[in-house]
Amino acid sequence: MNFFSFFFFFSPFLFFCFLTSSFTCCFAGNVTYDHRSLIIDGQRKLLISAAIHYPRSVPGMWPGLVQTAKEGGVDVIESYVFWNGHELSPGNYNFEGRYDLVKFVKIVQQAGMYMILRIGPFVAAEWNFGGVPVWLHYVPGTVFRTDNEPFKHYMQNFTTFIVNLMKQEKLFAPQGGPIILAQVENEYGYYEKFYGDGAKRYVTWAAKMADSQNIGVPWIMCQQYDAPDLVISTCNGFYCDQFTPNSPNKPKMWTENWPGWFKTFGARDPHRPVEDVAFSVARFFQKGGSVQNYYMYHGGTNFGRTSGGPFITTSYDYEAPIDEYGLPRLPKWGHLKELHRAIKLSEHALLKSEPATLSLGPSLEADVYDDGSGVCAAFLANLDEKTDKNVVFRNVSYHLPAWSVSILPDCKNVVFNTAKVGSQASVVEMVPEELQPSVASPSKGLKGLKWDIFVENAGIWGVADFTRNGFVDHINTTKDTTDYLWYTTSIIIGENEEFLKKASSPVLLIESKGHALHAFVNQKLQGSASGNGSYSPFKFKKPISLKAGTNEIALLSMTVGLQNAGGLYEWVGAGLTSVKIEGLNNGTMDLSMSKWTYKIGLQGEHLGIYKPDGLNGVKWVSTSEPPINQPLTWYKVVVDPPSGDEPVGLDMIHMGKGLAWLNGEEIGRYWPIKSSTHEKCVDECDYRGKFFPDKCLTGCGEPSQRWYHVPRSWFKPSGNILVIFEEKGGDPTKITFSKRRTSSLCSHVAEDFPMVDQESVSKVGSGKSAAAHLKCPKNTSISNVKFASFGNPTGRCGSYSKGDCHDPNSISAVEKVCVGKSECAVELTEENFDRGLCPGTTKKLAIEAVCS
C-alpha cells in the first residue's frame, strides 16, 4: 500500500486536512531516537538538511528558497532563532518582516518538509554580537554563557517565549507541525575553558531548562563533548565522518557541514570545491551518519548592521548551493542533488543493518550494509589525496578517483562518485543598468537624475553628548545604536612652529582597539585606517595639515559589526587608545589625556533621513551634478526599478565606504575595499585532500564585495528612494543596479561517469549511456550552442577549449538534440558521436549553450 492509500484509508480526519490545507497538517507525531537515527512516527529516517536563515533573506524569497532546497533533494530546513532581532529591549518583541519566524516555519510546513529550530539563543553565525541583544550586556552583573543568574534569567525567558510561540501555532511535530529537533546553546564546547567551574553548571542547567519546555521533540547541543544525557551531542566542521556522539544511545548527527566559508571586508574569496563537499557527506553516511545539515545551503545577506565578526561582509553568500540572490549555484547544487538521490537509494539498507568495514588496500576501504535478505548498499572510498586507484569489490573492478567515494545502492552498480561532476554548470553575470529617473519624480540634468545632497559636519553636530579627559570605549558609549562615534578636541599651534616655515607637515599618530577611523582636521579629511577580519586593532600614521592658531581635530571612530563568538566575547571593546602629534617644536604632543568632546552617531541617522517619514528632516540641496569624492555626504535620488524580474545588486565599486537604503529598507554596509595583491590566490582549486578556509582563495587585488543585494520585493513600480551615506568619498554618478543573470549553461561529462536516472531514481544499473544534461531557467529555451566538443576538451564553463581529439560534428549533434528545447539530454552514444575517436582513451563531452 502506497503512502497516499494508507493516508486516506486509515485517517478520514487527515484526509479532510489534506483537502483543506494542502499538506500543512500532514505532519503528525512522535519523534524519538536511538543509536542509529531519528525515529519519526515509528520510521527510521536518514535526513538531509539545509540551513536557510530567515532574516538573511526576505519573506518574498522564502517560498522559492525552500522549494529550491526541496528540489535539491533536501528533507529538512534548519535555522537559528535570532534573539537580538526579536527582543529589541527587555520584553519588547519584534516578529515583523524578515523576522516573521512563524511565517517562515509555516512555509517550510507547506512545502511538506521538516524543520530544525536552533533556538540557542546564542548563535554565533557571523551575526552581530552572536545574536545576543546588546542591552543584555548592560544589565548589571551579567556575564554571558556561564552560570550567571541575570544571563540565565533572560535566556530562559526568551527560550520559553519562542517555545510558547511555536506551541501556540502548533508547529512542533507532536502537534502536527514540522519541527522535529530544537537546539539549545551553540558550540559551547570550544569555549568552556574560559568560564571555569561555571561552565559545566551552565551546560547542565541549559539542558535541564530546555528539557523542561516539554516540546515533545529531542533537543541537541552542537560541538558539546560533555552534553548531558537530556540532549544529543552533534558535530560541526568540514568533516564529521569520524565523529562519535558522547553516548552510545545517541545517533550520529552533523549540524554544520560548511560547503563554503564566510568573507570579511578586505579579504580574498574562499571556495570549497563541490567534489570535496560531496566527499564529506558521502563519508559521513558511509560511517553511520543519520542527519546532515549544510551550513549554509542559502547564506543570504547581512542586511543593515546585522553582520558580526567584526568585518563580516554584507554578503553572506557562503558559496552555498543556493547563492545570495536565490539562484541555484551550479554545479554545486546539482551535484549535491544527485548525491542526495544516491543516498536515498541506499537508505533502506543503511538503516536496516550494521556496516561491515573492509580494507581494499592502502587508503582504500568499503563499508557494506547488508541485512542478509538481499537488501545491500556499499560505499567504496579512496582516501588517497593524489592517486586514482582501481579496486576489486565482490569480484568486480571499480575505478576510484583520488579523494572520492562511490555509492553502490545495490552493492553492484555505481550510481554516484563524489569526484565525477556531471551535473549542469553555469556562467552567471551581473549585468549593469543605469539608474533611471522615476516617472513619479520629474528629473533633469546629468543622466536625467536629480540628486539631493546633505553634508554632515565633521565633528560635533547639535549639542555634544559629553566631555571627558581621555578616551571612552566606543561600544560601551554607543551601545551599538550606531556604527559611529565622534572623538573631538582642539589644539593651538603657535606661529613660531618650524613646520609652518618649512612647509612640512606634522604627523598624526593614532592607536585604536578597532574597527575603523576617518581623521579630520579643520573639517578636511586627512586619511583613514582600519583593522581587518583577523585583527581588529590598528594604527594610523599620516601627515596632517595644521595652521597657526586653533585647530579642530575630529576623529570618526567606526565599528564594522560586533564580536560574535569567543570566550567572554562581550567584553571585547573598540575605539581610540592613543592620539599623538609628532613634528612640533617641543617634540611629540600627547593628546590621549586631553579634554575630548563626544557625539554619538550622525545627524542624518539621528533625524532618520533615510526613512520615508524622515526625508524632510534636513534641508537637502538639489543638483544635477552631485559632488564627487566628498566625505560625510548623504545622497538621495528617486529611481524606477530595474527592468525585468532578475535579482538585483547595487554596484558600489566607485564608492568608498558607508551605508545604503532603498525606500527605508536597510541594504546594509558597503565597502568595496580591495584585498591585497601580495597574497596567494589560485586559478584552479584541487579538491583532493582536506579543505581549510585558506586552501582555495581567489580575488587577489579585487574588491571583497562589489555588489549589494536589493531584494525585488523592496521596489515599488516607481518613486523608489535610494539613500546613500558616503563616509570618505566616491562617485555616485557611477552607481548602477546590476541584474544577476545566467548567461550560459554548461555540461561536461565523460564516458565513465555513473548514471542516475534523473526521473526514476529507483532504476539502478539501467544500462544507459552517460549523458550531458542541460536545463534552462524558467520560460526560456536553448537558442544557441556556443561550444561543443566530444573528445578530450579542456577548461571549465565559459572557457572550454578543444583538445587534440575532437569530433567535428559535435556542435551539430548537440544542436539537433537541444536547440529550441527548455531542457535536453545528449547521450554519449555512437548515434550522436564518433566513439571510435582516439582509441584507448576515455572521451568527454563539453557543451556551453545559451538560453533565451
C-alpha positions in Angstrom: 0.0 0.0 0.0 1.5 3.4 -1.0 1.6 6.4 1.2 -1.5 8.1 -0.1 -3.6 4.9 0.0 -2.5 4.4 3.6 -3.0 8.0 4.4 -6.6 8.3 3.1 -7.8 4.8 4.1 -6.8 4.9 7.8 -7.4 8.6 8.6 -10.5 10.3 7.4 -9.6 13.2 9.6 -6.2 13.6 8.0 -7.8 13.2 4.6 -10.0 16.2 5.4 -6.9 18.1 6.5 -5.2 17.2 3.2 -8.0 18.6 1.2 -8.3 21.8 3.2 -4.7 22.7 3.9 -2.5 21.4 1.0 -0.2 19.3 3.2 0.0 21.9 6.0 -1.2 19.3 8.5 0.3 16.1 7.1 2.9 16.1 9.9 2.0 14.2 13.0 3.7 12.9 15.8 6.2 11.2 17.7 9.9 12.0 17.3 12.3 9.8 19.2 15.8 8.4 18.6 18.2 5.5 19.3 21.8 5.0 18.5 21.2 4.8 14.7 18.8 7.6 13.8 15.8 9.7 14.5 12.6 7.8 14.5 9.6 9.7 13.3 6.2 8.1 13.7 8.0 4.8 14.1 10.0 5.1 11.0 13.8 5.5 10.9 15.0 8.4 8.8 18.1 9.5 7.1 17.8 13.3 6.7 19.4 15.9 4.5 19.0 19.3 6.0 19.6 22.8 4.6 20.3 26.0 6.6 18.3 29.0 5.4 18.3 31.9 7.9 15.0 33.7 7.6 16.4 37.3 8.4 19.1 36.9 5.8 16.6 36.9 3.0 13.1 38.5 2.7 9.6 36.9 3.0 9.1 37.3 -0.7 12.1 34.9 -1.3 11.2 32.3 1.4 8.9 30.1 -0.7 11.3 30.0 -3.6 14.3 29.2 -1.4 12.5 26.4 0.4 11.2 25.0 -2.9 14.7 25.1 -4.5 16.1 23.3 -1.5 13.4 20.6 -1.8 14.1 20.2 -5.5 17.7 19.7 -4.5 16.8 16.6 -2.5 16.6 18.2 0.9 14.2 16.9 3.6 14.7 19.5 6.3 15.1 23.3 6.6 17.2 24.5 9.6 17.5 28.0 11.0 18.8 29.7 14.1 16.5 32.0 16.0 18.0 35.5 16.2 17.4 36.8 19.7 18.6 40.3 19.1 16.4 40.7 16.1 13.4 39.6 18.1 13.8 41.1 21.6 14.7 44.7 20.9 14.6 45.6 24.6 13.5 43.5 27.6 10.0 42.2 26.8 9.7 44.2 23.6 9.4 41.7 20.8 9.6 42.0 17.0 8.3 39.4 14.6 7.7 41.6 11.6 9.1 41.4 8.1 12.3 39.4 7.9 11.8 38.4 11.5 8.4 36.7 10.9 9.6 33.4 12.3 6.1 31.8 12.3 5.5 32.6 8.7 8.9 31.1 7.7 8.2 27.9 9.6 4.8 27.6 8.1 6.3 28.0 4.6 8.5 25.0 5.4 5.5 23.1 6.6 3.5 23.9 3.5 6.4 22.6 1.4 6.0 19.2 3.1 9.4 19.5 4.8 10.7 19.1 8.3 12.3 21.9 10.4 15.2 22.1 12.8 14.9 25.1 15.1 18.2 26.1 16.6 16.9 28.4 19.4 20.3 28.9 21.1 19.7 31.6 21.9 23.4 32.4 21.4 24.0 31.6 17.8 27.5 33.0 16.7 26.7 32.7 13.0 28.9 35.7 12.0 25.8 37.7 13.3 26.1 40.8 15.3 27.0 40.1 18.9 26.4 36.4 18.3 22.7 37.0 18.3 22.5 38.1 21.9 20.9 41.6 22.5 23.5 44.3 23.3 21.2 45.6 26.0 21.8 42.4 28.0 25.5 43.2 28.4 24.5 46.3 30.3 22.1 44.6 32.8 24.2 44.8 36.0 26.1 41.8 36.9 25.6 39.9 33.6 28.2 37.6 32.2 27.2 35.8 29.0 27.1 32.0 28.7 28.0 30.8 32.1 26.4 30.1 35.5 25.2 33.7 35.8 21.8 34.4 37.1 20.9 37.5 35.0 22.1 35.8 31.8 20.2 32.6 32.6 17.1 34.6 33.5 16.9 36.4 30.2 18.0 33.3 28.2 15.2 31.2 29.8 12.7 34.0 29.2 13.5 34.2 25.5 13.7 30.4 25.0 10.3 30.0 26.7 8.8 32.8 24.7 9.9 31.1 21.4 8.8 27.7 22.5 5.4 29.0 23.6 5.0 30.8 20.3 5.7 27.6 18.4 3.3 25.7 20.6 0.6 28.3 20.1 0.9 27.9 16.3 1.1 24.1 16.7 4.4 23.9 14.9 6.1 21.1 16.9 5.9 17.6 15.3 3.6 16.1 18.1 1.2 18.9 17.3 1.2 18.2 13.6 3.9 20.7 12.9 7.2 20.4 11.0 9.7 21.0 13.9 11.5 17.7 14.7 14.5 19.0 16.6 15.4 22.0 18.6 18.8 23.3 19.8 19.9 24.9 23.0 23.2 26.7 23.2 25.7 26.6 20.4 29.3 25.4 20.0 30.0 26.0 23.7 32.5 23.2 23.9 35.0 25.4 22.1 34.9 28.0 24.9 34.2 26.2 28.2 37.7 26.7 29.3 37.2 30.4 29.6 34.4 30.0 32.2 35.9 27.7 34.8 33.7 25.7 37.1 30.6 27.8 36.0 30.8 26.2 32.5 29.8 22.7 33.5 27.0 24.0 35.7 25.7 26.2 32.9 25.7 23.3 30.4 23.7 21.2 32.8 21.3 24.0 33.6 20.8 24.7 29.9 19.9 21.1 29.1 17.5 20.9 32.0 15.9 24.2 31.2 15.4 23.1 27.6 14.0 19.7 28.6 11.6 21.4 30.9 9.9 23.1 28.0 8.2 19.8 27.1 8.2 20.4 23.3 7.9 16.7 22.5 10.9 16.5 20.2 14.6 16.0 21.0 17.0 18.8 21.9 20.5 18.9 20.5 23.8 20.7 21.6 26.4 21.1 18.8 30.1 20.8 19.5 29.4 19.8 23.1 31.7 16.9 24.0 30.1 16.7 27.5 26.5 17.2 26.5 24.2 15.9 29.3 22.1 12.8 28.5 19.0 15.0 28.1 20.3 16.3 24.8 22.0 14.9 21.7 25.6 16.0 21.1 26.3 16.8 17.4 29.2 17.7 15.2 30.2 20.9 13.3 33.0 21.0 10.8 34.2 20.4 7.3 34.3 16.7 8.0 32.4 14.7 10.6 32.7 11.1 9.4 35.0 10.3 12.5 32.7 12.0 15.0 31.2 9.8 17.7 28.4 11.0 20.0 29.1 11.1 23.7 26.7 8.3 24.4 26.1 5.0 22.6 22.4 5.7 22.8 22.6 8.9 20.6 22.6 9.0 16.8 25.4 10.5 14.8 24.3 13.9 13.6 26.1 16.7 11.7 24.6 20.1 12.4 27.0 22.2 10.3 28.7 21.0 7.2 30.3 24.1 5.7 30.1 24.0 1.9 31.9 27.3 1.7 33.1 29.9 4.1 32.3 33.5 5.1 34.0 36.6 3.8 35.4 39.6 5.6 35.9 43.1 4.2 39.4 43.4 2.6 40.0 39.7 2.4 40.1 37.2 -0.5 37.2 34.9 -1.6 37.2 31.4 -0.1 36.0 28.5 -2.3 35.2 24.9 -1.3 35.0 22.6 -4.4 31.8 20.6 -4.7 33.8 17.4 -5.1 35.1 17.8 -1.5 31.7 18.8 -0.1 30.1 15.7 -1.7 33.1 13.5 -0.4 32.5 14.7 3.2 28.7 14.0 3.0 29.2 10.5 1.5 31.9 9.7 4.1 29.5 10.8 6.9 26.7 8.5 5.8 29.2 5.8 4.9 30.3 5.9 8.6 26.9 5.7 10.1 25.6 9.3 10.0 21.9 9.9 10.2 21.2 13.7 9.9 23.4 16.0 7.9 22.9 19.8 7.6 24.5 22.2 5.2 25.6 25.4 6.9 24.8 27.3 4.7 22.5 26.0 1.9 21.5 29.6 1.3 23.6 32.1 3.1 21.8 35.3 2.0 22.6 38.8 3.1 23.5 40.6 6.3 21.1 43.4 5.8 21.5 46.6 7.7 24.0 46.3 10.5 23.4 42.7 11.3 26.8 41.3 10.3 29.2 40.4 13.1 32.8 39.3 13.1 33.8 42.1 13.1 34.4 42.9 9.5 32.0 40.2 8.1 30.8 41.4 4.7 27.2 42.4 4.0 27.1 39.4 1.6 26.7 36.1 3.5 26.7 34.1 0.3 29.0 31.4 1.8 29.4 29.9 -1.7 26.3 27.9 -0.7 24.3 25.6 -3.1 21.8 28.5 -3.4 23.5 31.8 -3.9 22.9 35.1 -2.1 20.3 36.1 -4.7 18.3 32.9 -4.6 19.7 31.2 -7.7 21.0 27.6 -7.6 24.8 27.7 -7.7 25.8 25.3 -10.4 27.3 22.7 -10.5 27.3 22.6 -6.6 23.5 22.5 -6.2 23.1 19.9 -9.0 26.0 17.6 -7.9 24.7 17.5 -4.3 21.2 16.8 -5.6 22.5 13.7 -7.3 24.4 12.7 -4.2 21.2 13.0 -2.1 19.4 10.8 -4.5 22.1 8.2 -4.3 22.0 8.3 -0.5 18.2 7.9 -0.5 18.5 4.9 -2.8 20.7 3.4 -0.1 18.5 4.4 2.8 16.8 1.2 3.5 20.0 -0.8 3.6 21.8 1.8 5.7 19.0 1.8 8.4 18.3 -1.9 8.5 21.8 -3.2 9.0 25.1 -2.5 10.7 28.1 -1.8 8.5 31.0 -4.2 7.8 34.2 -2.3 7.0 36.6 -3.9 4.6 40.1 -2.8 3.6 40.5 -2.8 -0.2 44.2 -1.7 0.0 46.2 1.2 1.3 43.9 4.2 1.8 41.1 2.2 0.3 38.0 0.9 2.2 34.5 -0.3 1.7 31.6 -0.1 4.2 28.9 -2.6 3.4 25.4 -2.5 4.7 23.8 -5.9 4.1 20.8 -7.1 6.0 21.1 -10.7 4.7 17.8 -10.6 2.9 19.1 -9.2 -0.4 19.0 -5.6 0.6 22.6 -4.3 0.3 24.4 -0.9 -0.1 28.1 -0.2 -0.3 30.4 2.8 -0.1 33.8 2.5 -1.7 36.3 5.2 -0.6 39.7 6.2 -1.9 41.3 8.3 0.8 44.5 8.9 -1.1 45.0 12.6 -1.8 46.8 12.3 -5.1 46.4 8.9 -6.8 43.4 7.4 -8.6 43.1 3.6 -7.9 41.3 0.5 -9.2 39.8 -1.8 -6.6 38.1 -5.2 -6.7 34.9 -5.5 -4.7 32.8 -8.6 -4.8 34.8 -9.8 -7.8 34.1 -6.6 -9.8 36.7 -4.0 -10.6 35.9 -0.3 -9.9 37.8 2.8 -10.7 38.1 5.3 -7.7 39.5 8.8 -8.3 41.6 10.1 -5.6 39.8 11.5 -2.5 36.4 10.2 -3.7 33.6 7.9 -2.6 31.5 5.7 -5.0 28.0 4.8 -3.8 26.5 1.4 -4.8 22.9 1.2 -3.6 22.7 -2.5 -4.6 26.3 -3.4 -3.8 26.9 -3.8 -7.6 26.2 -0.6 -9.6 27.9 2.7 -9.0 25.2 5.4 -9.3 27.4 8.3 -8.0 31.0 9.2 -7.5 31.8 12.3 -5.5 34.7 13.4 -7.8 32.8 13.0 -11.1 30.8 16.1 -11.5 28.4 15.6 -14.5 25.6 18.0 -13.4 25.0 21.3 -15.2 27.2 24.3 -14.6 26.6 27.9 -15.5 28.1 31.3 -16.1 26.4 33.9 -14.0 26.9 37.6 -14.7 25.9 40.9 -13.1 24.5 42.9 -16.0 24.6 46.7 -15.2 21.7 49.0 -15.8 22.0 52.7 -15.1 19.8 54.3 -12.5 16.7 55.6 -14.3 14.8 58.6 -13.0 11.4 57.8 -11.7 8.3 58.9 -13.6 6.9 59.7 -10.1 9.6 62.4 -9.7 10.4 64.6 -12.7 14.1 64.7 -13.2 16.7 66.7 -15.0 20.4 67.1 -15.7 23.2 64.5 -15.7 21.8 61.1 -16.7 18.4 62.5 -16.2 18.8 62.2 -12.5 18.2 64.8 -9.8 20.3 64.3 -6.7 19.6 65.7 -3.3 22.6 66.3 -1.1 23.2 66.8 2.6 26.7 67.1 4.1 27.4 66.2 7.7 29.6 68.4 9.9 33.0 66.8 10.6 32.7 66.6 14.4 30.0 67.7 16.9 26.6 68.4 15.5 23.9 69.8 17.7 24.8 69.6 21.3 27.7 67.5 22.5 26.8 64.3 24.4 29.6 64.7 27.0 33.2 65.8 27.6 35.8 63.8 29.3 39.6 63.8 29.8 40.9 60.8 27.9 39.1 58.2 25.9 35.9 56.1 26.3 35.3 52.8 24.9 33.4 53.1 21.6 30.9 50.2 22.1 30.2 51.0 25.8 29.3 54.5 24.6 27.2 53.9 21.6 25.7 50.6 22.9 25.6 49.6 19.2 22.8 52.1 18.4 25.1 53.3 15.6 28.4 52.4 13.9 29.7 55.9 14.6 31.3 57.9 17.5 32.9 61.3 17.2 36.0 62.0 19.3 36.9 65.7 19.0 39.4 68.0 20.6 41.3 71.2 19.6 44.9 72.3 19.8 46.6 75.6 19.5 49.6 75.9 17.1 51.9 78.8 17.7 53.1 81.0 14.8 56.7 80.1 15.6 56.4 76.4 14.8 59.1 75.4 12.4 56.9 73.2 10.2 54.9 76.4 9.2 58.1 78.0 7.9 59.4 74.9 6.1 56.1 73.9 4.6 56.5 70.5 6.2 53.7 68.6 8.0 53.4 67.2 11.5 52.4 63.5 11.7 49.2 62.4 13.4 49.6 59.0 15.3 46.5 57.1 16.4 46.1 53.8 18.0 42.7 52.1 18.2 41.2 48.9 19.5 39.1 48.8 16.3 37.5 48.8 14.0 38.0 51.8 11.6 38.6 55.5 11.6 38.4 58.6 9.5 40.6 61.5 10.7 39.5 65.1 10.1 41.4 68.3 10.8 39.7 71.6 10.4 36.8 69.8 8.5 39.2 68.3 6.0 39.7 64.5 5.7 43.3 63.7 6.4 43.1 59.9 6.0 41.5 56.6 7.0 42.7 53.4 8.7 41.1 50.1 9.8 41.8 46.7 11.3 40.7 43.6 9.5 38.8 40.3 10.0 41.9 38.7 11.6 42.9 41.6 13.9 40.7 44.5 14.8 43.2 46.9 16.4 45.1 49.2 14.1 47.4 52.2 13.9 47.0 55.4 11.9 50.1 57.4 10.9 49.8 60.2 8.4 51.0 63.8 7.8 48.3 66.3 8.6 47.7 70.0 7.7 47.7 72.3 10.7 47.6 76.1 10.7 48.7 78.7 13.2 46.0 79.2 15.9 43.2 76.9 16.9 42.9 73.6 15.0 39.9 71.3 15.4 40.6 67.6 15.4 37.6 65.3 14.8 38.1 61.6 14.7 35.2 59.5 13.4 35.5 56.0 15.0 33.5 53.2 13.5 32.5 49.7 14.3 32.0 47.1 11.5 29.8 44.6 13.3 30.4 43.4 16.8 32.3 40.3 18.0 30.1 37.3 17.5 31.9 34.5 19.3 34.8 33.6 21.6 35.4 33.3 25.3 33.9 36.3 27.2 33.5 37.9 23.8 31.0 40.6 25.0 33.9 42.3 26.8 35.9 43.0 23.6 35.9 46.7 23.1 36.6 49.2 20.3 37.7 52.8 19.9 40.8 55.0 20.4 43.5 54.3 22.9 46.2 56.8 21.9 46.5 60.1 19.9 49.8 61.9 19.4 51.2 64.5 17.0 54.8 64.4 16.0 57.0 67.1 14.4 56.3 70.1 16.7 58.9 72.3 18.2 58.5 70.7 21.6 58.6 67.2 20.1 55.6 65.0 20.4 52.2 66.3 21.7 50.3 63.5 23.5 46.6 64.2 23.4 45.5 60.9 25.0 44.5 62.5 28.3 43.4 65.8 26.8 39.8 67.0 27.1 37.8 65.2 24.4 34.2 66.0 23.4 32.0 63.2 22.2 29.0 62.8 19.9 27.2 59.5 19.3 26.2 58.9 15.7 25.5 61.1 12.7 23.0 63.9 12.4 21.3 62.2 9.4 21.0 59.0 11.3 19.5 60.8 14.3 16.9 62.5 12.1 16.1 59.3 10.2 16.6 61.0 6.8 16.9 57.6 5.2 13.3 56.7 6.2 10.3 57.7 4.2 8.9 59.6 7.1 12.2 61.4 7.9 13.3 62.5 4.5 12.4 66.1 5.3 14.3 66.2 8.5 17.2 68.2 6.9 17.4 70.8 4.1 18.6 68.9 1.1 20.4 70.7 -1.7 19.2 69.6 -5.2 21.7 69.3 -8.1 22.1 67.5 -11.4 25.8 67.2 -10.7 26.4 65.6 -7.3 29.7 66.2 -5.6 32.4 63.6 -6.2 34.9 62.3 -3.6 33.3 64.4 -0.9 33.3 62.8 2.6 30.4 62.7 5.1 27.8 63.1 2.3 24.2 61.9 2.1 22.9 61.3 -1.4 19.2 60.9 -2.2 17.8 60.0 -5.6 14.4 58.8 -6.9 14.5 56.0 -9.4 12.5 53.4 -11.2 13.1 49.7 -10.6 15.5 47.9 -13.0 13.7 46.2 -15.9 12.9 42.5 -15.9 12.5 40.2 -12.9 16.1 39.1 -12.3 17.6 39.5 -8.8 19.2 42.9 -8.3 22.5 44.1 -6.8 23.7 47.7 -6.2 27.1 48.2 -7.8 29.2 50.3 -5.4 32.6 49.8 -7.0 33.1 53.6 -7.4 32.1 54.5 -3.8 34.2 54.5 -0.7 32.5 53.2 2.5 29.1 53.8 4.0 25.5 52.7 4.3 22.7 52.3 1.8 18.9 52.2 2.0 16.0 51.7 -0.5 12.6 53.0 0.5 13.8 52.9 4.1 14.8 49.3 3.9 18.4 48.7 5.1 20.6 47.4 2.2 23.5 47.5 4.6 27.1 48.5 4.9 29.0 48.9 1.7 32.8 48.9 1.5 34.4 47.8 -1.8 37.9 47.7 -0.2 40.3 45.6 -2.2 42.2 42.6 -1.0 46.0 42.5 -1.0 47.8 41.8 -4.3 50.7 40.3 -2.3 48.7 37.3 -1.0 48.3 34.0 -2.8 45.3 33.2 -4.9 44.6 30.1 -7.1 43.3 29.8 -10.7 42.2 26.2 -10.2 41.4 24.5 -6.9 42.5 21.0 -6.3 39.6 19.3 -4.5 41.8 16.5 -3.3 42.9 16.5 0.4 41.3 18.1 3.4 39.8 21.5 2.9 40.6 24.5 5.1 39.4 28.1 4.6 42.6 29.4 3.1 43.1 26.5 0.7 41.4 27.8 -2.4 41.3 31.6 -2.4 40.6 33.9 -5.3 40.1 37.6 -5.8 43.6 38.9 -5.0 43.5 42.7 -5.6 39.8 42.7 -6.1 37.0 44.2 -4.0 35.9 41.9 -1.3 32.3 42.9 -2.1 31.3 45.0 -5.1 27.5 44.3 -5.4 24.9 44.6 -2.6 21.7 42.7 -2.8 18.5 44.7 -3.1 15.5 42.3 -3.0 13.0 42.8 -5.8 10.2 43.0 -3.2 11.6 46.2 -1.9 10.9 48.1 -5.1 7.8 50.0 -5.9 6.6 50.4 -9.6 8.0 53.9 -9.4 9.2 56.5 -7.0 11.9 54.4 -5.3 14.0 56.5 -2.9 17.7 55.4 -2.8 19.6 56.9 0.0 23.4 56.6 0.4 25.6 57.8 3.2 29.2 58.1 2.0 31.9 58.3 4.7 35.0 59.2 2.8 34.2 60.0 -0.8 33.1 58.3 -4.0 31.4 59.0 -7.4 27.6 58.5 -7.0 27.0 59.1 -10.7 28.6 55.7 -11.4 26.3 53.8 -9.1 24.3 51.3 -11.1 21.8 48.5 -10.5 23.0 45.2 -11.8 20.8 42.2 -12.7 22.0 38.7 -11.8 21.6 36.7 -14.9 22.6 33.2 -16.2 24.4 33.9 -19.5 25.5 30.4 -20.3 24.7 26.8 -19.3 27.3 24.0 -19.5 27.7 20.3 -19.1 30.9 18.4 -19.0 30.7 14.6 -18.7 32.9 11.6 -19.5 32.0 8.1 -20.8 32.8 6.5 -17.5 30.6 8.8 -15.4 28.0 6.9 -13.4 24.4 7.5 -14.3 21.4 8.1 -12.1 18.2 8.2 -13.9 17.0 11.7 -13.1 13.3 10.9 -13.2 13.3 7.4 -11.9 16.0 7.1 -9.3 14.9 3.6 -8.4 16.3 2.4 -11.7 19.8 1.2 -10.8 22.1 -0.1 -13.5 19.6 0.7 -16.3 22.4 0.4 -18.9 22.0 3.9 -20.1 25.0 5.8 -21.6 26.4 8.8 -19.8 24.6 12.0 -20.9 25.1 15.7 -20.7 22.0 17.4 -19.2 21.0 21.0 -19.8 18.0 22.7 -18.3 17.2 26.4 -19.0 15.8 28.9 -16.5 12.0 29.2 -16.3 10.3 30.4 -19.5 13.4 30.2 -21.7 14.8 27.6 -24.1 18.2 26.8 -25.7 18.8 29.2 -28.5 22.4 28.8 -29.3 25.2 26.2 -28.8 28.4 28.3 -28.2 30.7 25.3 -27.8 30.6 21.6 -28.1 33.4 19.1 -28.3 33.3 15.3 -28.0 36.9 14.0 -27.4 39.2 15.5 -24.9 38.1 19.1 -24.3 39.7 21.1 -21.5 38.7 24.1 -19.4 35.6 25.0 -17.5 32.3 26.5 -18.1 32.7 29.8 -20.0 36.3 28.9 -21.2 36.2 25.4 -22.8 38.8 24.6 -25.4 39.0 21.7 -28.0 41.7 19.1 -27.4 43.7 17.2 -30.0 40.9 14.6 -30.0 37.7 16.2 -31.3 34.6 15.1 -33.2 34.0 17.8 -35.8 30.3 17.1 -35.8 30.0 17.8 -32.1 28.1 21.1 -32.4 25.6 19.9 -35.0 24.9 16.8 -32.8 24.2 18.9 -29.8 22.1 21.4 -31.7 20.0 18.6 -33.1 19.1 17.3 -29.7 18.9 20.7 -27.7 18.1 23.8 -29.7 14.5 25.0 -29.2 14.0 22.9 -26.0 13.9 24.1 -22.4 15.9 21.0 -21.4 17.8 18.2 -23.1 20.0 15.2 -22.5 22.8 14.5 -25.0 23.9 10.9 -24.7 27.4 9.9 -25.4 26.3 7.2 -28.0 27.5 6.2 -31.4 24.3 7.7 -32.8 25.4 11.1 -31.7 29.2 11.0 -31.8 32.2 9.1 -33.4 33.1 6.9 -30.4 35.9 5.4 -32.4 38.0 8.5 -32.0 41.2 8.3 -30.0 41.1 4.5 -29.2 42.0 3.6 -25.7 41.1 6.9 -24.1 38.1 7.9 -22.0 36.3 10.5 -24.1 34.4 13.5 -22.7 31.7 15.8 -23.9 31.8 19.6 -23.1 28.9 21.9 -24.0 28.2 25.5 -23.5 24.8 26.8 -24.6 22.7 30.0 -24.3 19.1 30.1 -23.2 16.8 32.9 -24.2 
